[in-house]
């Protein structure tokens, strides 16, 4: 792999972050980019000033959606260091998404080093305080200016950074979720386990309809039988019963979440029974009616743990814990975030320091 090129110009502007940081609206001074073609492979790695893209109207990503992305975070720890949370898992997941989308994979070790170098340059953009972080968005798109339906021959990888505030700025609040049975998002052996724009585009209409009814997100059912729960639009889902904690198994229609994996590992280390299997919405309702469900929660990079206050399926409303967060949810949230911010020992070796 080539050495990183640097094309940095002094912005001559002091970094002043607003008190309230909204997600994904502010970006740092610099970005990383790299090109791919069939002759040179991935080449020309460059860190340069953040700038707008200039693309041909025929660029293939606009017409056929050949793109992947991922999302992870950098944290300022209590002792002043900078830490990434399980970055190797995120880069490996992006490569898996690329394979599904017929995009050439990247050298994972090199991309991690390039990412660390980009963060070193823009380290002053990392906000301090528990809950605040630097969101990292790597993405790859097909860059050929060509209207034929086939994989692109050229690609661009870009990494951008965005300082973000606490997801629960006003406290840990359970969310209302609508179980979706009018639309489907992904089928097994399709694009469901790839982090690709098409998956999110497929969720927009149902999500919009749900928001108009006062719901925060949608819980998808499997696209074939409309029977088994898959995942929520922006997070994996867990059903905590009295005798076990169940999460849908990875069937190919579900994104393999890094926080999902972390929660499974944590729960098992605490001696709790965790099962990855198919779980139907009918089973969830039946167990709820029996009083066997302790709580329902989601997992994801942005929120870490999202407490579910209620699930609505057709005319059935399932309310959990009187609209308050369950102690297990709070314990998981505290454990993971405390490790991320260096407030507890990293006994699982989840952190990569810069």
One Martini backbone bead per residue (centre of mass of N, CA, C, O) as a GRO file, in nm:
protein
  354
    1UNK     BB    1   0.098   0.034   0.020
    2UNK     BB    2   0.076   0.348   0.018
    3UNK     BB    3   0.157   0.636   0.126
    4UNK     BB    4   0.053   0.904   0.281
    5UNK     BB    5  -0.093   1.186   0.173
    6UNK     BB    6  -0.048   1.549   0.207
    7UNK     BB    7  -0.321   1.814   0.182
    8UNK     BB    8  -0.258   2.084   0.376
    9UNK     BB    9  -0.446   2.358   0.495
   10UNK     BB   10  -0.470   2.646   0.660
   11UNK     BB   11  -0.758   2.769   0.818
   12UNK     BB   12  -0.733   2.991   1.052
   13UNK     BB   13  -0.941   2.851   1.261
   14UNK     BB   14  -1.102   2.827   1.536
   15UNK     BB   15  -1.230   2.589   1.750
   16UNK     BB   16  -1.598   2.605   1.784
   17UNK     BB   17  -1.814   2.448   1.977
   18UNK     BB   18  -2.116   2.388   2.041
   19UNK     BB   19  -2.306   2.306   2.305
   20UNK     BB   20  -2.503   2.190   2.082
   21UNK     BB   21  -2.478   1.868   1.935
   22UNK     BB   22  -2.565   1.761   1.638
   23UNK     BB   23  -2.619   1.510   1.432
   24UNK     BB   24  -2.435   1.543   1.138
   25UNK     BB   25  -2.356   1.884   1.099
   26UNK     BB   26  -2.052   1.860   1.180
   27UNK     BB   27  -1.716   1.913   1.043
   28UNK     BB   28  -1.411   1.864   0.992
   29UNK     BB   29  -1.119   1.974   0.822
   30UNK     BB   30  -1.081   1.663   0.743
   31UNK     BB   31  -0.989   1.393   0.510
   32UNK     BB   32  -1.014   1.066   0.373
   33UNK     BB   33  -0.867   0.916   0.070
   34UNK     BB   34  -0.935   0.660  -0.190
   35UNK     BB   35  -0.847   0.462  -0.471
   36UNK     BB   36  -0.991   0.262  -0.748
   37UNK     BB   37  -0.851   0.019  -0.976
   38UNK     BB   38  -0.769  -0.251  -1.180
   39UNK     BB   39  -0.456  -0.186  -1.184
   40UNK     BB   40  -0.391  -0.056  -0.872
   41UNK     BB   41  -0.608  -0.057  -0.693
   42UNK     BB   42  -0.552   0.055  -0.397
   43UNK     BB   43  -0.487   0.413  -0.392
   44UNK     BB   44  -0.398   0.722  -0.301
   45UNK     BB   45  -0.356   0.809  -0.007
   46UNK     BB   46  -0.541   1.086   0.155
   47UNK     BB   47  -0.494   1.389   0.337
   48UNK     BB   48  -0.740   1.652   0.352
   49UNK     BB   49  -0.937   1.890   0.299
   50UNK     BB   50  -1.245   1.964   0.336
   51UNK     BB   51  -1.472   1.881   0.061
   52UNK     BB   52  -1.634   1.887  -0.218
   53UNK     BB   53  -1.784   1.707  -0.458
   54UNK     BB   54  -1.705   1.607  -0.802
   55UNK     BB   55  -1.960   1.483  -1.022
   56UNK     BB   56  -2.080   1.294  -1.249
   57UNK     BB   57  -2.401   1.233  -1.358
   58UNK     BB   58  -2.303   0.916  -1.431
   59UNK     BB   59  -2.250   0.815  -1.170
   60UNK     BB   60  -2.325   0.502  -1.056
   61UNK     BB   61  -2.438   0.550  -0.766
   62UNK     BB   62  -2.696   0.709  -0.860
   63UNK     BB   63  -2.825   0.451  -1.031
   64UNK     BB   64  -2.725   0.167  -0.842
   65UNK     BB   65  -2.616   0.191  -0.534
   66UNK     BB   66  -2.295   0.145  -0.508
   67UNK     BB   67  -2.265   0.113  -0.158
   68UNK     BB   68  -2.087   0.184   0.154
   69UNK     BB   69  -2.090   0.178   0.524
   70UNK     BB   70  -1.999   0.327   0.843
   71UNK     BB   71  -1.997   0.340   1.223
   72UNK     BB   72  -1.801   0.527   1.459
   73UNK     BB   73  -1.593   0.604   1.758
   74UNK     BB   74  -1.442   0.872   1.939
   75UNK     BB   75  -1.274   0.918   2.262
   76UNK     BB   76  -1.244   1.103   2.558
   77UNK     BB   77  -1.079   1.028   2.822
   78UNK     BB   78  -1.022   1.074   3.157
   79UNK     BB   79  -0.689   1.081   3.085
   80UNK     BB   80  -0.681   1.219   2.772
   81UNK     BB   81  -0.734   1.009   2.578
   82UNK     BB   82  -0.773   0.825   2.269
   83UNK     BB   83  -1.061   0.624   2.169
   84UNK     BB   84  -1.152   0.320   2.019
   85UNK     BB   85  -1.440   0.113   1.943
   86UNK     BB   86  -1.390  -0.162   1.776
   87UNK     BB   87  -1.267  -0.097   1.478
   88UNK     BB   88  -1.208  -0.378   1.346
   89UNK     BB   89  -1.510  -0.457   1.325
   90UNK     BB   90  -1.600  -0.229   1.135
   91UNK     BB   91  -1.406  -0.286   0.898
   92UNK     BB   92  -1.496  -0.578   0.854
   93UNK     BB   93  -1.791  -0.505   0.793
   94UNK     BB   94  -1.734  -0.335   0.543
   95UNK     BB   95  -1.615  -0.570   0.383
   96UNK     BB   96  -1.872  -0.739   0.386
   97UNK     BB   97  -2.044  -0.532   0.239
   98UNK     BB   98  -1.868  -0.526  -0.017
   99UNK     BB   99  -1.910  -0.815  -0.107
  100UNK     BB  100  -2.220  -0.785  -0.148
  101UNK     BB  101  -2.161  -0.513  -0.347
  102UNK     BB  102  -1.910  -0.560  -0.535
  103UNK     BB  103  -1.660  -0.457  -0.361
  104UNK     BB  104  -1.356  -0.389  -0.292
  105UNK     BB  105  -1.144  -0.460  -0.061
  106UNK     BB  106  -0.962  -0.374   0.226
  107UNK     BB  107  -0.700  -0.292   0.424
  108UNK     BB  108  -0.749  -0.305   0.756
  109UNK     BB  109  -0.482  -0.204   0.879
  110UNK     BB  110  -0.451   0.052   0.708
  111UNK     BB  111  -0.722   0.191   0.773
  112UNK     BB  112  -0.672   0.219   1.074
  113UNK     BB  113  -0.419   0.398   1.048
  114UNK     BB  114  -0.555   0.623   0.883
  115UNK     BB  115  -0.768   0.692   1.093
  116UNK     BB  116  -0.572   0.769   1.322
  117UNK     BB  117  -0.435   1.000   1.166
  118UNK     BB  118  -0.684   1.175   1.123
  119UNK     BB  119  -0.742   1.213   1.428
  120UNK     BB  120  -0.480   1.347   1.506
  121UNK     BB  121  -0.531   1.602   1.332
  122UNK     BB  122  -0.852   1.623   1.464
  123UNK     BB  123  -0.850   1.615   1.789
  124UNK     BB  124  -0.981   1.904   1.865
  125UNK     BB  125  -1.285   1.791   1.786
  126UNK     BB  126  -1.308   1.642   2.049
  127UNK     BB  127  -1.535   1.612   2.274
  128UNK     BB  128  -1.598   1.660   2.609
  129UNK     BB  129  -1.758   1.413   2.774
  130UNK     BB  130  -2.003   1.224   2.860
  131UNK     BB  131  -2.151   1.139   2.533
  132UNK     BB  132  -1.922   1.251   2.380
  133UNK     BB  133  -1.802   1.261   2.027
  134UNK     BB  134  -1.646   1.108   1.737
  135UNK     BB  135  -1.776   1.065   1.439
  136UNK     BB  136  -1.737   0.789   1.201
  137UNK     BB  137  -1.739   0.801   0.825
  138UNK     BB  138  -1.717   0.542   0.620
  139UNK     BB  139  -1.699   0.528   0.249
  140UNK     BB  140  -1.823   0.366  -0.058
  141UNK     BB  141  -1.808   0.426  -0.421
  142UNK     BB  142  -1.917   0.421  -0.738
  143UNK     BB  143  -1.725   0.620  -1.001
  144UNK     BB  144  -1.834   0.560  -1.266
  145UNK     BB  145  -1.916   0.707  -1.589
  146UNK     BB  146  -2.192   0.490  -1.616
  147UNK     BB  147  -2.505   0.321  -1.750
  148UNK     BB  148  -2.434   0.042  -1.690
  149UNK     BB  149  -2.531  -0.278  -1.561
  150UNK     BB  150  -2.267  -0.283  -1.332
  151UNK     BB  151  -1.988  -0.293  -1.194
  152UNK     BB  152  -1.766  -0.097  -1.102
  153UNK     BB  153  -1.418   0.000  -1.177
  154UNK     BB  154  -1.448   0.238  -0.973
  155UNK     BB  155  -1.336   0.390  -0.653
  156UNK     BB  156  -1.433   0.555  -0.339
  157UNK     BB  157  -1.272   0.641  -0.033
  158UNK     BB  158  -1.419   0.785   0.267
  159UNK     BB  159  -1.336   0.992   0.559
  160UNK     BB  160  -1.540   1.128   0.813
  161UNK     BB  161  -1.594   1.386   1.069
  162UNK     BB  162  -1.815   1.416   1.378
  163UNK     BB  163  -1.924   1.602   1.623
  164UNK     BB  164  -2.100   1.477   1.917
  165UNK     BB  165  -2.348   1.435   2.129
  166UNK     BB  166  -2.561   1.333   2.344
  167UNK     BB  167  -2.821   1.122   2.300
  168UNK     BB  168  -2.911   1.171   2.619
  169UNK     BB  169  -2.947   1.486   2.710
  170UNK     BB  170  -3.243   1.428   2.887
  171UNK     BB  171  -3.214   1.133   2.921
  172UNK     BB  172  -3.329   0.803   2.975
  173UNK     BB  173  -3.555   0.725   2.711
  174UNK     BB  174  -3.809   0.557   2.622
  175UNK     BB  175  -3.943   0.398   2.333
  176UNK     BB  176  -4.162   0.397   2.057
  177UNK     BB  177  -4.279   0.099   1.879
  178UNK     BB  178  -4.348  -0.023   1.552
  179UNK     BB  179  -4.485  -0.299   1.416
  180UNK     BB  180  -4.417  -0.410   1.091
  181UNK     BB  181  -4.678  -0.526   0.826
  182UNK     BB  182  -4.676  -0.342   0.544
  183UNK     BB  183  -4.362  -0.362   0.537
  184UNK     BB  184  -4.041  -0.427   0.390
  185UNK     BB  185  -3.677  -0.456   0.382
  186UNK     BB  186  -3.547  -0.762   0.415
  187UNK     BB  187  -3.387  -1.047   0.292
  188UNK     BB  188  -3.263  -1.334   0.286
  189UNK     BB  189  -2.973  -1.314   0.095
  190UNK     BB  190  -2.940  -1.016   0.076
  191UNK     BB  191  -2.886  -0.679   0.214
  192UNK     BB  192  -2.927  -0.680   0.530
  193UNK     BB  193  -2.604  -0.720   0.624
  194UNK     BB  194  -2.564  -0.455   0.476
  195UNK     BB  195  -2.409  -0.133   0.479
  196UNK     BB  196  -2.645   0.021   0.280
  197UNK     BB  197  -2.841   0.256   0.140
  198UNK     BB  198  -3.080   0.068   0.055
  199UNK     BB  199  -3.174  -0.011   0.343
  200UNK     BB  200  -3.257   0.285   0.423
  201UNK     BB  201  -3.450   0.347   0.194
  202UNK     BB  202  -3.650   0.105   0.269
  203UNK     BB  203  -3.731   0.260   0.560
  204UNK     BB  204  -3.862   0.547   0.521
  205UNK     BB  205  -4.170   0.515   0.488
  206UNK     BB  206  -4.232   0.360   0.749
  207UNK     BB  207  -4.098   0.568   0.936
  208UNK     BB  208  -4.280   0.806   0.862
  209UNK     BB  209  -4.550   0.682   0.942
  210UNK     BB  210  -4.473   0.632   1.239
  211UNK     BB  211  -4.412   0.930   1.319
  212UNK     BB  212  -4.709   1.031   1.268
  213UNK     BB  213  -4.799   0.828   1.522
  214UNK     BB  214  -4.553   0.860   1.753
  215UNK     BB  215  -4.305   0.701   1.660
  216UNK     BB  216  -3.965   0.634   1.655
  217UNK     BB  217  -3.982   0.331   1.540
  218UNK     BB  218  -3.915   0.024   1.360
  219UNK     BB  219  -4.022  -0.315   1.358
  220UNK     BB  220  -3.913  -0.579   1.185
  221UNK     BB  221  -4.018  -0.826   0.977
  222UNK     BB  222  -4.009  -1.079   0.801
  223UNK     BB  223  -4.040  -1.092   0.440
  224UNK     BB  224  -4.203  -1.371   0.414
  225UNK     BB  225  -4.401  -1.419   0.691
  226UNK     BB  226  -4.446  -1.199   0.901
  227UNK     BB  227  -4.321  -1.324   1.205
  228UNK     BB  228  -4.026  -1.246   1.251
  229UNK     BB  229  -3.801  -1.077   1.415
  230UNK     BB  230  -3.537  -0.853   1.344
  231UNK     BB  231  -3.522  -0.515   1.337
  232UNK     BB  232  -3.444  -0.203   1.383
  233UNK     BB  233  -3.365   0.056   1.190
  234UNK     BB  234  -3.101   0.143   1.414
  235UNK     BB  235  -3.130  -0.153   1.560
  236UNK     BB  236  -3.101  -0.396   1.769
  237UNK     BB  237  -3.278  -0.668   1.940
  238UNK     BB  238  -3.407  -0.728   2.281
  239UNK     BB  239  -3.543  -1.001   2.488
  240UNK     BB  240  -3.622  -0.993   2.832
  241UNK     BB  241  -3.653  -1.260   3.015
  242UNK     BB  242  -3.658  -1.443   3.303
  243UNK     BB  243  -3.472  -1.697   3.159
  244UNK     BB  244  -3.397  -1.505   2.903
  245UNK     BB  245  -3.205  -1.366   2.629
  246UNK     BB  246  -3.330  -1.244   2.319
  247UNK     BB  247  -3.198  -1.261   1.981
  248UNK     BB  248  -3.182  -1.237   1.668
  249UNK     BB  249  -3.057  -1.408   1.433
  250UNK     BB  250  -2.824  -1.427   1.175
  251UNK     BB  251  -2.978  -1.449   0.845
  252UNK     BB  252  -2.907  -1.185   0.637
  253UNK     BB  253  -3.132  -0.947   0.739
  254UNK     BB  254  -2.912  -0.860   0.956
  255UNK     BB  255  -2.725  -0.653   1.127
  256UNK     BB  256  -2.398  -0.690   1.261
  257UNK     BB  257  -2.366  -0.565   1.552
  258UNK     BB  258  -2.132  -0.441   1.772
  259UNK     BB  259  -2.314  -0.393   2.019
  260UNK     BB  260  -2.448  -0.663   2.014
  261UNK     BB  261  -2.190  -0.825   2.070
  262UNK     BB  262  -2.118  -0.684   2.335
  263UNK     BB  263  -2.373  -0.765   2.492
  264UNK     BB  264  -2.341  -1.067   2.472
  265UNK     BB  265  -2.067  -1.080   2.617
  266UNK     BB  266  -2.155  -0.948   2.880
  267UNK     BB  267  -2.388  -1.132   2.968
  268UNK     BB  268  -2.213  -1.389   2.979
  269UNK     BB  269  -2.008  -1.274   3.192
  270UNK     BB  270  -2.269  -1.253   3.401
  271UNK     BB  271  -2.433  -1.539   3.366
  272UNK     BB  272  -2.626  -1.512   3.128
  273UNK     BB  273  -2.886  -1.605   2.919
  274UNK     BB  274  -2.813  -1.629   2.569
  275UNK     BB  275  -3.019  -1.610   2.265
  276UNK     BB  276  -2.989  -1.708   1.921
  277UNK     BB  277  -3.301  -1.663   1.750
  278UNK     BB  278  -3.603  -1.727   1.658
  279UNK     BB  279  -3.865  -1.469   1.698
  280UNK     BB  280  -4.185  -1.414   1.743
  281UNK     BB  281  -4.445  -1.200   1.786
  282UNK     BB  282  -4.626  -1.409   1.924
  283UNK     BB  283  -4.427  -1.479   2.151
  284UNK     BB  284  -4.404  -1.202   2.274
  285UNK     BB  285  -4.705  -1.174   2.346
  286UNK     BB  286  -4.731  -1.430   2.517
  287UNK     BB  287  -4.509  -1.353   2.727
  288UNK     BB  288  -4.641  -1.092   2.814
  289UNK     BB  289  -4.915  -1.213   2.915
  290UNK     BB  290  -4.746  -1.389   3.136
  291UNK     BB  291  -4.507  -1.200   3.258
  292UNK     BB  292  -4.198  -1.270   3.116
  293UNK     BB  293  -4.120  -0.967   3.056
  294UNK     BB  294  -3.885  -0.729   3.150
  295UNK     BB  295  -3.753  -0.632   2.862
  296UNK     BB  296  -3.679  -0.392   2.592
  297UNK     BB  297  -3.394  -0.359   2.364
  298UNK     BB  298  -3.150  -0.162   2.203
  299UNK     BB  299  -2.866  -0.162   1.965
  300UNK     BB  300  -2.599   0.091   1.913
  301UNK     BB  301  -2.377   0.335   1.841
  302UNK     BB  302  -2.533   0.593   1.915
  303UNK     BB  303  -2.697   0.486   2.195
  304UNK     BB  304  -2.628   0.175   2.260
  305UNK     BB  305  -2.897   0.204   2.456
  306UNK     BB  306  -3.252   0.126   2.401
  307UNK     BB  307  -3.535   0.181   2.550
  308UNK     BB  308  -3.846   0.008   2.551
  309UNK     BB  309  -4.171   0.112   2.628
  310UNK     BB  310  -4.311   0.016   2.344
  311UNK     BB  311  -4.525  -0.215   2.164
  312UNK     BB  312  -4.690  -0.211   1.838
  313UNK     BB  313  -4.948  -0.453   1.722
  314UNK     BB  314  -5.180  -0.327   1.586
  315UNK     BB  315  -5.404  -0.354   1.870
  316UNK     BB  316  -5.133  -0.411   2.031
  317UNK     BB  317  -5.004  -0.317   2.357
  318UNK     BB  318  -4.667  -0.306   2.489
  319UNK     BB  319  -4.576  -0.248   2.818
  320UNK     BB  320  -4.272  -0.128   2.989
  321UNK     BB  321  -4.189  -0.037   3.303
  322UNK     BB  322  -4.364   0.227   3.309
  323UNK     BB  323  -4.162   0.395   3.111
  324UNK     BB  324  -3.899   0.275   3.228
  325UNK     BB  325  -3.596   0.190   3.292
  326UNK     BB  326  -3.412  -0.084   3.322
  327UNK     BB  327  -3.155  -0.203   3.508
  328UNK     BB  328  -3.017  -0.357   3.275
  329UNK     BB  329  -2.995  -0.123   3.077
  330UNK     BB  330  -2.829   0.063   3.264
  331UNK     BB  331  -2.592  -0.131   3.306
  332UNK     BB  332  -2.505  -0.154   3.012
  333UNK     BB  333  -2.462   0.145   2.955
  334UNK     BB  334  -2.253   0.197   3.179
  335UNK     BB  335  -2.040  -0.013   3.101
  336UNK     BB  336  -1.976   0.076   2.810
  337UNK     BB  337  -1.928   0.385   2.855
  338UNK     BB  338  -1.708   0.354   3.073
  339UNK     BB  339  -1.505   0.226   2.882
  340UNK     BB  340  -1.500   0.441   2.655
  341UNK     BB  341  -1.412   0.676   2.893
  342UNK     BB  342  -1.218   0.540   3.116
  343UNK     BB  343  -1.389   0.454   3.397
  344UNK     BB  344  -1.317   0.158   3.317
  345UNK     BB  345  -1.187  -0.127   3.269
  346UNK     BB  346  -1.049  -0.303   2.979
  347UNK     BB  347  -1.104  -0.641   2.994
  348UNK     BB  348  -1.176  -0.692   2.663
  349UNK     BB  349  -1.019  -0.523   2.452
  350UNK     BB  350  -1.189  -0.272   2.294
  351UNK     BB  351  -0.959  -0.068   2.286
  352UNK     BB  352  -0.812   0.192   2.076
  353UNK     BB  353  -0.532   0.379   2.081
  354UNK     BB  354  -0.388   0.712   1.976
   0.00000   0.00000   0.00000
